[in-house]
Amino acid sequence: IRFSYNKKENLFNAKEENNSLVFTNKIRGFWLYRNGITVRTDFLFKSYCLDKIKFEANDTIIDCGANSGDLYHSFNAIKKSINYIGFEPNPDDYNVLKSNVVGSNIKLLNKGLGNKNEFLPLYVSSDGGDSSFSKPVIFSKTVEIELTTLEKIVKDFDLQKIKLLKVEAEGFEIEVLKGIGQSINHFDYISIDGGYERGIKCEQTFTWCSNFLLDNNFEMID
């Protein structure tokens, strides 16, 4: 793994053989990719339990909280060509995402996902990659960001089947799920980071999300 810095664009780069990713925060990027891009993307794939799913070519993947695009590159690592829809509400992270994820089978949106079509303040924390619509303990600034619902996305993009929805919303996960609405039967698998990240009290969302999905005929596989 080799690291470099582009002073003009103020971006760092991690390069490993034919893989290359840019990032903005030096310390975070060095830590994430210190053992290589492949190690990072493999860890991410397994941490979301995606090794339990059999993916096929041209599966549709929705990535909520796409950040720098590591999830997309984890599919490249297993040689799967997917239809990728990535949501990243933080404008700074979105610009990095556009550099890292490029292709004809890709749709990237600088929007948040929630249970309403509205504008909300995003509490930005780019250093840790944990910006949130739930006010956290520490943040550097706020920006007004448009939110949409997954139900609207399914209709607007005419999505018949979504193989995977990955949700990393820094405590806003239950709102994302409620925004699926009547389109929930279009989703095969949903993988969620439901850790202790919601608001000032740092509440976990795993229980709420699990109960919501169980009530909607999903089964927990891992």
Protein Blocks (a to p, Z undefined) as FASTA:
>chain_A
ZZdddfklopacddehjbccddfblklmmmmmmnojklmmmmmmmmnopmmpccdehiac
ddehklnommmmmmmmnopacddddddfblklmmmmmmmpgcjkbccddddddfbdcddd
ddddfknopacfbdcfbdfbdcddddddfklmmmmnopabdfbacddeehplmmmmmmnm
mmlmmpmbdcddfbdfehjkopafklmmmmmmmmnopacfZZ
